[in-house]
């Protein structure tokens, strides 16, 4: 849609505004409200732990590739997870010289706790929705996130966006596809 009509421009303006509000409210919810801490987890930690849970132990490079982010970013984000015992470093089963990252029992427990809390929140927020509305919203959100992931993956130059928009265009981490359990 390279030449949006006035109507679609207004609709796209509403959409981008709602996405911005969603990102802010999601962050406030994660923190339990302004300045409060609750059963929450940093977005990067949640995505990393989810990936390790789904795919099992893997090296930093493989984890970075799977998440669509740089290895140095994974290294930086994993360090506090190792320090707090949520992730453990182990020897690669086939190459004892290599190190792989694995979800620790403590990490599994914490991830289960956060997932349960988030499921309860989603149930509360959508309590008055029909099952069909929940399904439709979920399908559209998956499609939207996959579109963002595809767009990010297809970017060859960050200067395709107006200045300042490249970093905040989506509010999503890396290029991980929504259907992959972000």
N, C-alpha and C positions, 0 to 999 in steps of 0.2 A: 504494500500500500504506500507508494511513493508520493501520491498526491491526494491527501485526505480531503474529503469534503468538509464543509463547515460543521455538519452534523457529526461526522465521525471525529472531527477535531475536538468538539465538545465532549464527546464520549471518551475519547482517548485522554483528554484532560482529567475527566472524572476518574478514569481508571488509574492513571499514574498517581493521582492524589490519594485514592483509596489504597493503593499499594504502599505508598509512603506512610499512611496512617497505620496500615496493617503491620508494617515493619516496626514502627514505634511502639504500638500496643503489644506486639509480640515480645519485644525487649522488656517493656514494663512488666508484662505478665511473668516473664522469665525471672525477673528480679522480685516479683511479689508486690509490685507497686513501686512508686517512686521512693528510692532509698531503702527499701525493705528487702531482706533476704528470705527466701523460702526454698522449698525442695526444688532446686533448679540446677541447671548445669550450663556452662558456657556453650554457645552454639558450636564452636570448633571442636570442643571436647566431645560433645554429643555426636557429631557427625563422624569423628574418628573412631569412637567407641562402637558406634553402630556398624561401621565398615568392618572393623576387626571382628565383631560378633557375627556378622553375616558371612564373611569370607575366610575367617580364621587367621592364624599368624601370617604375617608378611613383612617384608623388608620395607624400609623407608621409601625407597624408590618406587616399589610396586604400589605402596599405599598412596604416594603422591600422584602417580599416574591414574590410579583408580578414582581419586577424588578430583583430578583435574587441577591440582595446585603444585607449586614448586616443592622440591625435596627439602629445601632450607626452611620453608614454611612448616612442613610436616615435622621436621626436627625440632623447631622452636615450639610448636603446639604440643608435641608429644612429651617434651621434657617435664612439664609439671604433672602430667598424667603418670609418668614413671615415678617421679618424686613422691607422689601421694599414694602410690601403690595400686592405681587403677589399671595400669598397663605394665607388663613385665617384658624385659628383654631376655630372649633365650637364644641358644645356638640354633642355627638352621639345621633341620633334621638330616639333610643330605650333604651339606657343606658346613661342618662344624666351625669353620673360620668366620662364616657370615652370621650376622645377628638379625633376628626377626622380632617383631613386636607382636605381643599377644595380649588379649584381654585377660586380666587376672580375675580370680574369684571375687575379690573385692570390687573390681571394675564391673563384673557381671551383675553383682548385687546392686551397685549404685545405678547402673544403666537400667535395670529392671524397675528400680524405685522411681526413677525419673520418667520412664515410659509410662508407668502406671499413673503417675501424677498427671502427665500430659493427656492420657486417655480420659481420665476423669474430667479434666478441664474441657476437652473437646465435647464430651457428653453433656456437660453443663451448658456450654455456650450454644450448642445446637439442640438443646432439649425440646424446644418447641417446633423443630423442623421435622418434616416427614422423613421416612427412610429414603424416599426417592430424592428429596431435596439434599440430604446428606450425600447420597451417592453422586448426584449431578455436580454438586459443589466440589467434591473430592476429585471427580474425573476432570473437571475444568481446571482445578488447581494443579493437578498433575500435568495436564496439557500445557498450561501456562509455564510451569517450571521447566518442563522439557523444552519448550520453545526458547526460554532464556538460556538453558544449557546449550542448545544447538547454536544459538546466536553467539554466545561466548566462544564456543569451539570454532566457529567460522570466522571470528575476528582475526585478521592478519595484522592490523595496526590499531592501537588504542586510540589513535587520533581520528577515528571515524565518528566519534561522538563529540559534541561541543565540549569545550574545556570544562572540567569538573564533573561531567556526567559519566565518564568512563568508570570511575571507582564506585559511584553510587547508583548506577543504572538499574541494578536489580536487587541489591541488598541480599544477594545469595552468595554463598561460599563456593568458589571454584566453579567447575563445570559439571559437577555431579548431576546426573539425570534424576528427576523427581521419582521416577518409577524404581530407581535403584535404592530407595529407602533413605533419602537424605534426612 
